[in-house]
Amino acid sequence: MLSSLTAGAAEDAAARLELVPFDEVERRALAAPPALDALAFLAPAERVKIIAEVKRSSPSRGALAAISDPAALASTYQSAGASTVSVLTEGRKFKGTLEDLELVRDAVSIPVLRKDFITLDYQVFEARAAGADLVLLIVAALDQAQLAHLQELIQSLGMTALVETHSADEVERALDVGASLIGVNARNLSTFELDRDLFGTLADRIPAGIVRVAESAVKTAADVSHYRSSGADVVLVGEALVTGDPARTLEEFLGVS
Ligand SMILES: O=C(O)c1ccccc1NCC(=O)[C@H](O)[C@H](O)COP(=O)(O)O
């Protein structure tokens, strides 16, 4: 599944490249207002921080929420205490768009993450042009040379890469390219199996000074608490927020010490 998602996202980017040539998207990226310092917003603190996701649909769960106004949802997240908003921009399975990201960018003053299947420089320039401060890099979708190159490109544009892992070997690969923000996704992106204990088994491999993000599979505040007690600085939540009352749910999750 991961390889088909990645191939589909690259195909869609190639179609957009026909409309907006590479040089133009690069020019827009370089002309965009500077990116926010996401690491400052996500730095370890006394309380857990939350990246709140705009998620309409997913391959594992199908349609989750209509979300006709992503900007309003993002504003709700910010008011309820989110430290960053994640926007799924993949269209085929997640029903997201880059326009969603632009709308969210204009609505909030906290960092915005482009969550997609990124393999191309073009997608990174698109992210910056749309106002993203962070870009997701999924280690399993990239070889080491691509990972190093994209991480460097993201940094050179003033953004931060959230480098996503799912095994000890992938954490090593993230460290090798100098990632400063490492996510452990509880979801196996090929089988969709969820393992809430995976973060705890990998957290010690991520040295102090690097921000640790536990991603996916949060249903209740007890799950946030579980990640926090296993060493998470930040927890990334999608489905539980968009399918419930986003403000109340987020406030409840942030109540975890
Ligand atoms: O969510 C999916 O089904 C999925 C399937 C394949 C690749 C990626 C997928 N999701 C992306 C994410 O990692 C999540 O949207 C994110 O971590 C939030 O997860 P959740 O809180 O469980 O909605």
Ligand as a Chemical Component Dictionary entry (heavy atoms), coordinates in Angstrom:
data_LIG
# 
_chem_comp.id                   LIG 
_chem_comp.type                 NON-POLYMER 
_chem_comp.pdbx_formal_charge   0 
_chem_comp.three_letter_code    LIG 
# 
loop_
_chem_comp_atom.comp_id 
_chem_comp_atom.atom_id 
_chem_comp_atom.alt_atom_id 
_chem_comp_atom.type_symbol 
_chem_comp_atom.charge 
_chem_comp_atom.model_Cartn_x 
_chem_comp_atom.model_Cartn_y 
_chem_comp_atom.model_Cartn_z 
_chem_comp_atom.pdbx_ordinal 
LIG O1  O1  O 0 -4.496 6.708  8.319  1  
LIG C1  C1  C 0 -4.296 5.794  7.505  2  
LIG O2  O2  O 0 -5.114 4.903  7.258  3  
LIG C2  C2  C 0 -3.002 5.726  6.747  4  
LIG C3  C3  C 0 -2.794 4.681  5.867  5  
LIG C4  C4  C 0 -1.632 4.620  5.122  6  
LIG C5  C5  C 0 -0.676 5.607  5.241  7  
LIG C6  C6  C 0 -0.875 6.659  6.126  8  
LIG C7  C7  C 0 -2.029 6.724  6.865  9  
LIG N1  N1  N 0 -2.272 7.759  7.723  10 
LIG C8  C8  C 0 -1.392 8.848  7.911  11 
LIG C9  C9  C 0 -1.086 8.997  9.333  12 
LIG O3  O3  O 0 -0.007 8.666  9.732  13 
LIG C10 C10 C 0 -2.175 9.488  10.243 14 
LIG O4  O4  O 0 -3.062 10.292 9.540  15 
LIG C11 C11 C 0 -1.744 10.265 11.458 16 
LIG O5  O5  O 0 -0.645 9.752  12.098 17 
LIG C12 C12 C 0 -2.932 10.354 12.456 18 
LIG O6  O6  O 0 -3.362 9.052  12.780 19 
LIG P1  P1  P 0 -4.730 8.808  13.553 20 
LIG O7  O7  O 0 -4.707 9.660  14.797 21 
LIG O8  O8  O 0 -4.710 7.345  13.902 22 
LIG O9  O9  O 0 -5.820 9.198  12.640 23 
# 
loop_
_chem_comp_bond.comp_id 
_chem_comp_bond.atom_id_1 
_chem_comp_bond.atom_id_2 
_chem_comp_bond.value_order 
_chem_comp_bond.pdbx_ordinal 
LIG O1  C1  DOUB 1  
LIG C1  O2  SING 2  
LIG C1  C2  SING 3  
LIG C2  C3  SING 4  
LIG C2  C7  DOUB 5  
LIG C3  C4  DOUB 6  
LIG C4  C5  SING 7  
LIG C5  C6  DOUB 8  
LIG C6  C7  SING 9  
LIG C7  N1  SING 10 
LIG N1  C8  SING 11 
LIG C8  C9  SING 12 
LIG C9  O3  DOUB 13 
LIG C9  C10 SING 14 
LIG C10 O4  SING 15 
LIG C10 C11 SING 16 
LIG C11 O5  SING 17 
LIG C11 C12 SING 18 
LIG C12 O6  SING 19 
LIG O6  P1  SING 20 
LIG P1  O7  DOUB 21 
LIG P1  O8  SING 22 
LIG P1  O9  SING 23 
# 
